[in-house]
Amino acid sequence: MKNGFITINLMPYREKQKANAVKKFAFLVGGFALGGLLLVGMVHGVMSFRIEEQKNRNNFITSENKKLDETIKSIAKLKEEIKLTLAKRKVVEQLQANRSDAINIVNTVANTIPEDTFLNSVKKEDENVTIIGQTYSNNKVSHYMVGLEESQIFKEPTLKEIKAKNIDNSALKNRNRAKEVKISEFSLVLKMERTDDEALSSNNKNNKKVNQ
């Protein structure tokens, strides 16, 4: 007591209050820091899980793409084999058809050729047949065209070209004519006559080609 007043020392109380405040602040800071670390850890864990999951998906997609590529290659190889097989089959069919056509063409051309008419070449391209020859008379060419059309092997005979030419008769070994005579060189174009069954088969083949 001093001068009638009671003296109280508040320093220890204030220091205690200050210490308590510091402890509370430190606790709050530590709590926030711990909460932040936990939040960061959770976010990191979730992101790692999602990244790993996405990697698995990417690996799955890559694996399936490889399988799909192998399947596409197999299909392409199969298509190529089918194409090659069809090409071989077409060649065989053409050879068979050409063999039959060649026999018919040779027989018909030889059996219908008029007298004093000579052939230089007979050529077949697809359905067209070109005949090149020589004759002493233009009328022989007309008779030849009629005979070819009536043979039921050819149709639509067309005289592509005819021209006069002087030749040495000795080359034709005809002693009854003058040594040098005039002949006509001619070129005929004909189409192969097809039966209904052959035409239908040809149309079916063409339709198959279009569909492919």
SEVO-361359 format. One record per atom (N, C-alpha, C): residue number from 1; x, y, z. Coordinates in pm, whole numbers, plus 50000, padded with zeros to 5 digits. Layout:
% SEVO-361359
NUM;X;Y;Z
...
This chain:
% SEVO-361359
1;50088;49883;50000
1;50000;50000;50000
1;50090;50121;50000
2;50058;50214;49917
2;50138;50334;49907
2;50045;50452;49894
3;50059;50545;49981
3;49974;50665;49983
3;49827;50626;49992
4;49795;50528;50064
4;49658;50486;50084
4;49601;50406;49970
5;49674;50377;49867
5;49629;50297;49752
5;49695;50160;49755
6;49615;50065;49704
6;49669;49928;49694
6;49737;49914;49559
7;49858;49874;49559
7;49934;49857;49434
7;49929;49711;49390
8;49883;49690;49263
8;49875;49552;49207
8;49964;49546;49083
9;50049;49450;49080
9;50140;49429;48966
9;50068;49341;48861
10;50031;49399;48750
10;49959;49326;48642
10;50052;49266;48537
11;50180;49283;48547
11;50275;49234;48447
11;50265;49084;48429
12;50266;49004;48536
12;50256;48859;48515
12;50127;48818;48444
13;50016;48886;48475
13;49888;48853;48412
13;49892;48886;48261
14;49946;49000;48231
14;49954;49041;48091
14;50046;48950;48011
15;50157;48913;48073
15;50249;48823;48003
15;50183;48687;47981
16;50104;48643;48083
16;50035;48516;48068
16;49932;48524;47957
17;49858;48636;47954
17;49758;48656;47848
17;49825;48660;47710
18;49940;48728;47708
18;50012;48738;47582
18;50061;48600;47537
19;50110;48522;47635
19;50158;48387;47603
19;50044;48301;47552
20;49928;48315;47618
20;49812;48238;47573
20;49770;48277;47430
21;49775;48407;47405
21;49740;48455;47270
21;49837;48400;47167
22;49968;48398;47202
22;50069;48345;47110
22;50044;48197;47084
23;50009;48124;47196
23;49981;47981;47180
23;49860;47957;47089
24;49756;48038;47110
24;49636;48024;47026
24;49669;48052;46878
25;49747;48157;46857
25;49785;48193;46720
25;49867;48081;46657
26;49964;48031;46735
26;50047;47922;46684
26;49962;47798;46654
27;49865;47773;46740
27;49777;47657;46718
27;49694;47674;46591
28;49643;47797;46576
28;49564;47824;46454
28;49650;47811;46329
29;49772;47869;46335
29;49861;47861;46220
29;49896;47716;46190
30;49926;47641;46297
30;49958;47500;46278
30;49840;47422;46221
31;49719;47455;46270
31;49599;47388;46218
31;49578;47418;46071
32;49593;47547;46034
32;49578;47583;45893
32;49686;47515;45808
33;49809;47512;45858
33;49918;47449;45784
33;49891;47300;45764
34;49847;47233;45875
34;49817;47092;45866
34;49701;47066;45770
35;49597;47153;45781
35;49484;47140;45688
35;49526;47159;45544
36;49616;47258;45523
36;49666;47280;45387
36;49743;47162;45335
37;49829;47104;45422
37;49905;46986;45381
37;49814;46868;45348
38;49712;46849;45435
38;49616;46740;45408
38;49543;46763;45275
39;49502;46890;45252
39;49431;46921;45127
39;49520;46898;45005
40;49648;46944;45017
40;49742;46923;44908
40;49764;46774;44883
41;49776;46699;44995
41;49794;46554;44981
41;49676;46487;44914
42;49553;46529;44953
42;49434;46472;44892
42;49426;46504;44743
43;49454;46633;44710
43;49450;46674;44569
43;49555;46597;44489
44;49675;46583;44549
44;49783;46510;44481
44;49743;46363;44460
45;49681;46306;44562
45;49639;46166;44550
45;49533;46148;44443
46;49434;46239;44441
46;49329;46230;44339
46;49386;46249;44199
47;49475;46348;44185
47;49535;46374;44054
47;49621;46256;44009
48;49697;46197;44103
48;49779;46081;44069
48;49692;45964;44024
49;49580;45944;44096
49;49488;45836;44059
49;49431;45858;43920
50;49390;45983;43893
50;49333;46012;43762
50;49437;46000;43651
51;49560;46044;43679
51;49666;46032;43579
51;49694;45885;43548
52;49701;45803;43656
52;49726;45661;43637
52;49611;45596;43559
53;49488;45636;43593
53;49372;45583;43523
53;49375;45622;43376
54;49413;45747;43347
54;49421;45793;43208
54;49532;45719;43132
55;49642;45691;43203
55;49750;45614;43140
55;49701;45474;43102
56;49624;45412;43193
56;49569;45280;43164
56;49475;45284;43043
57;49393;45391;43039
57;49304;45406;42924
57;49382;45424;42795
58;49487;45508;42801
58;49570;45530;42683
58;49636;45400;42637
59;49687;45323;42734
59;49750;45194;42700
59;49648;45099;42637
60;49525;45100;42691
60;49420;45014;42636
60;49387;45055;42493
61;49374;45187;42472
61;49343;45238;42337
61;49456;45203;42240
62;49581;45220;42285
62;49696;45187;42201
62;49696;45039;42163
63;49667;44954;42263
63;49662;44810;42238
63;49551;44774;42140
64;49433;44834;42158
64;49321;44807;42067
64;49348;44859;41927
65;49418;44973;41918
65;49453;45027;41786
65;49547;44933;41712
66;49642;44873;41787
66;49733;44778;41726
66;49657;44656;41674
67;49562;44609;41756
67;49480;44495;41713
67;49399;44532;41588
68;49344;44655;41589
68;49265;44700;41474
68;49351;44711;41349
69;49475;44761;41367
69;49566;44770;41253
69;49597;44631;41196
70;49617;44534;41284
70;49642;44398;41239
70;49521;44341;41165
71;49402;44372;41217
71;49279;44325;41151
71;49265;44388;41013
72;49292;44518;41004
72;49284;44589;40876
72;49384;44530;40776
73;49505;44501;40824
73;49606;44441;40736
73;49560;44304;40687
74;49499;44227;40778
74;49450;44094;40740
74;49340;44105;40636
75;49248;44203;40656
75;49139;44223;40560
75;49194;44267;40425
76;49293;44359;40428
76;49353;44407;40303
76;49422;44292;40230
77;49490;44206;40308
77;49558;44091;40247
77;49456;43995;40188
78;49345;43974;40260
78;49240;43885;40210
78;49178;43940;40082
79;49153;44072;40081
79;49097;44134;39960
79;49192;44119;39842
80;49322;44134;39869
80;49421;44120;39762
80;49423;43977;39710
81;49412;43880;39801
81;49409;43740;39759
81;49283;43710;39677
82;49169;43768;39722
82;49045;43750;39646
82;49057;43812;39507
83;49115;43931;39503
83;49133;44000;39376
83;49223;43919;39283
84;49331;43863;39339
84;49423;43783;39258
84;49354;43656;39209
85;49274;43595;39296
85;49202;43474;39257
85;49102;43503;39145
86;49029;43615;39157
86;48934;43653;39053
86;49005;43683;38922
87;49124;43746;38933
87;49200;43776;38811
87;49245;43648;38742
88;49291;43550;38824
88;49332;43421;38766
88;49212;43351;38701
89;49098;43358;38772
89;48978;43295;38717
89;48937;43360;38585
90;48949;43492;38580
90;48913;43564;38458
90;49005;43524;38344
91;49135;43509;38374
91;49230;43468;38271
91;49195;43330;38218
92;49163;43238;38311
92;49126;43102;38270
92;49001;43105;38183
93;48900;43184;38224
93;48777;43192;38146
93;48803;43252;38008
94;48889;43354;38005
94;48922;43415;37876
94;48996;43317;37786
95;49088;43239;37846
95;49161;43140;37767
95;49067;43035;37709
96;48973;42991;37793
96;48876;42892;37745
96;48789;42950;37634
97;48743;43075;37657
97;48658;43140;37555
97;48737;43165;37427
98;48862;43211;37442
98;48944;43239;37324
98;48976;43112;37247
99;48995;43001;37321
99;49023;42874;37254
99;48905;42833;37166
100;48784;42846;37225
100;48664;42812;37149
100;48643;42910;37034
101;48663;43039;37061
101;48646;43140;36958
101;48745;43119;36844
102;48869;43086;36879
102;48972;43069;36776
102;48935;42958;36679
103;48883;42849;36732
103;48842;42737;36646
103;48728;42779;36554
104;48627;42846;36614
104;48512;42890;36533
104;48552;42992;36428
105;48640;43084;36467
105;48682;43188;36373
105;48758;43127;36256
106;48855;43041;36286
106;48936;42981;36179
106;48848;42898;36085
107;48760;42817;36142
107;48673;42734;36058
107;48583;42818;35969
108;48520;42921;36028
108;48426;43005;35953
108;48497;43085;35846
109;48610;43146;35882
109;48685;43227;35785
109;48733;43141;35669
110;48778;43021;35700
110;48831;42934;35595
110;48719;42876;35507
111;48605;42843;35565
111;48497;42779;35490
111;48417;42876;35404
112;48421;43006;35439
112;48340;43104;35365
112;48421;43188;35268
113;48552;43169;35265
113;48634;43254;35179
113;48607;43223;35031
114;48583;43326;34949
114;48553;43302;34807
114;48679;43262;34730
115;48657;43219;34608
115;48768;43185;34520
115;48843;43312;34481
116;48972;43298;34456
116;49059;43411;34417
116;49064;43518;34527
117;49047;43478;34649
117;49058;43571;34763
117;49159;43512;34861
118;49247;43597;34906
118;49355;43551;34993
118;49357;43638;35120
119;49386;43577;35232
119;49388;43648;35360
119;49532;43671;35406
120;49557;43792;35451
120;49688;43826;35507
120;49693;43809;35658
121;49581;43844;35726
121;49580;43832;35872
121;49437;43828;35923
122;49420;43760;36036
122;49293;43758;36108
122;49326;43788;36255
123;49269;43894;36306
123;49304;43939;36441
123;49177;43962;36522
124;49176;43910;36647
124;49061;43925;36736
124;49099;44014;36854
125;49017;44115;36880
125;49034;44202;36996
125;48899;44215;37063
126;48889;44160;37185
126;48762;44158;37258
126;48657;44087;37173
127;48550;44159;37137
127;48443;44098;37056
127;48456;44131;36908
128;48561;44202;36870
128;48579;44242;36730
128;48685;44156;36663
129;48659;44123;36536
129;48753;44046;36455
129;48785;44127;36330
130;48913;44147;36305
130;48957;44222;36187
130;49022;44126;36088
131;48972;44128;35964
131;49025;44042;35858
131;49086;44130;35750
132;49210;44104;35715
132;49279;44179;35609
132;49319;44080;35500
133;49282;44114;35375
133;49314;44021;35267
133;49320;44090;35131
134;49329;44007;35028
134;49338;44055;34890
134;49244;43973;34803
135;49193;44037;34699
135;49102;43967;34608
135;49115;44028;34469
136;49078;43946;34367
136;49081;43996;34229
136;48956;44076;34195
137;48850;44060;34271
137;48724;44127;34238
137;48660;44182;34365
138;48609;44306;34355
138;48541;44366;34470
138;48414;44291;34506
139;48353;44228;34403
139;48231;44150;34431
139;48260;44033;34525
140;48382;43982;34519
140;48420;43873;34608
140;48413;43916;34755
141;48449;44041;34778
141;48446;44094;34914
141;48303;44099;34964
142;48211;44143;34876
142;48069;44148;34914
142;48016;44010;34946
143;48050;43912;34859
143;48006;43774;34883
143;48066;43720;35014
144;48190;43759;35038
144;48258;43713;35159
144;48188;43768;35284
145;48149;43895;35279
145;48080;43958;35392
145;47945;43891;35417
146;47874;43860;35308
146;47744;43792;35322
146;47763;43654;35384
147;47864;43580;35334
147;47890;43447;35387
147;47929;43449;35534
148;48007;43547;35573
148;48048;43559;35714
148;47928;43590;35802
149;47840;43678;35756
149;47724;43715;35837
149;47627;43599;35849
150;47614;43517;35743
150;47523;43403;35745
150;47578;43284;35824
151;47701;43294;35867
151;47764;43182;35937
151;47717;43168;36081
152;47646;43267;36134
152;47597;43270;36273
152;47710;43276;36374
153;47829;43303;36326
153;47944;43325;36414
153;47975;43474;36424
154;47954;43545;36312
154;47981;43688;36307
154;47853;43765;36280
155;47858;43894;36315
155;47748;43983;36283
155;47804;44122;36252
156;47722;44202;36187
156;47756;44340;36155
156;47891;44353;36084
157;47911;44281;35971
157;48037;44298;35898
157;48047;44439;35839
158;48162;44499;35855
158;48183;44636;35807
158;48310;44640;35723
159;48297;44696;35601
159;48413;44712;35515
159;48487;44838;35560
160;48597;44818;35625
160;48672;44930;35679
160;48752;45002;35571
161;48809;44925;35480
161;48893;44986;35376
161;48905;44889;35258
162;48911;44945;35137
162;48939;44866;35017
162;49012;44956;34917
163;49120;44907;34862
163;49197;44989;34767
163;49263;44899;34663
164;49279;44953;34543
164;49338;44879;34432
164;49490;44880;34442
165;49550;44773;34387
165;49696;44762;34394
165;49744;44671;34282
166;49854;44711;34219
166;49917;44627;34118
166;50017;44535;34185
167;50011;44406;34147
167;50104;44310;34207
167;50163;44221;34099
168;50271;44157;34137
168;50334;44060;34049
168;50258;43928;34061
169;50199;43883;33953
169;50115;43763;33958
169;50194;43638;33996
170;50321;43641;33973
170;50401;43523;34006
170;50404;43497;34157
171;50382;43602;34232
171;50381;43584;34377
171;50259;43504;34420
172;50147;43512;34342
172;50026;43436;34373
172;50025;43300;34303
173;50127;43275;34221
173;50141;43146;34153
173;50019;43111;34066
174;49965;43213;33998
174;49851;43191;33909
174;49900;43214;33766
175;49925;43107;33692
175;49983;43119;33559
175;49879;43159;33454
176;49752;43151;33486
176;49648;43181;33389
176;49622;43330;33375
177;49685;43412;33455
177;49664;43557;33449
177;49791;43625;33401
178;49778;43755;33373
178;49893;43832;33328
178;49997;43838;33438
179;50119;43870;33397
179;50226;43874;33496
179;50199;43978;33602
180;50146;44095;33561
180;50114;44201;33658
180;49964;44227;33651
181;49897;44213;33761
181;49752;44230;33764
181;49715;44326;33876
182;49588;44373;33867
182;49535;44459;33972
182;49451;44376;34069
183;49474;44399;34193
183;49394;44334;34296
183;49342;44440;34392
184;49253;44400;34476
184;49199;44491;34577
184;49239;44442;34716
185;49300;44530;34793
185;49330;44500;34933
185;49213;44547;35018
186;49164;44462;35104
186;49046;44500;35182
186;49070;44470;35330
187;48992;44540;35411
187;48997;44522;35557
187;48853;44517;35608
188;48817;44405;35674
188;48683;44386;35728
188;48688;44385;35880
189;48584;44442;35939
189;48569;44437;36085
189;48435;44371;36116
190;48438;44267;36198
190;48316;44195;36234
190;48308;44182;36385
191;48185;44159;36433
191;48164;44135;36575
191;48124;43989;36595
192;48170;43933;36707
192;48135;43795;36737
192;47987;43786;36771
193;47921;43688;36715
193;47780;43664;36745
193;47772;43579;36870
194;47701;43629;36974
194;47686;43557;37099
194;47544;43505;37114
195;47530;43387;37172
195;47398;43334;37202
195;47340;43408;37321
196;47211;43387;37349
196;47147;43454;37462
196;47215;43417;37594
197;47252;43289;37608
197;47319;43246;37731
197;47455;43311;37745
198;47528;43320;37634
198;47660;43383;37639
198;47648;43532;37668
199;47547;43597;37607
199;47527;43740;37632
199;47490;43765;37776
200;47403;43678;37832
200;47362;43693;37971
200;47482;43674;38064
201;47566;43574;38033
201;47685;43552;38114
201;47779;43670;38107
202;47793;43728;37986
202;47879;43845;37970
202;47825;43963;38048
203;47692;43984;38045
203;47632;44094;38120
203;47649;44076;38269
204;47635;43950;38316
204;47654;43924;38459
204;47795;43956;38502
205;47891;43922;38417
205;48030;43952;38449
205;48052;44101;38456
206;47993;44175;38360
206;48008;44321;38361
206;47943;44382;38485
207;47824;44326;38525
207;47758;44377;38646
207;47841;44351;38770
208;47906;44236;38775
208;47993;44205;38889
208;48108;44303;38897
209;48165;44336;38780
209;48275;44432;38778
209;48231;44567;38830
210;48109;44609;38789
210;48057;44740;38833
210;48035;44739;38983
211;47976;44628;39035
211;47949;44620;39180
211;48076;44617;39262
212;48182;44559;39208
212;48308;44554;39280
212;48373;44690;39281
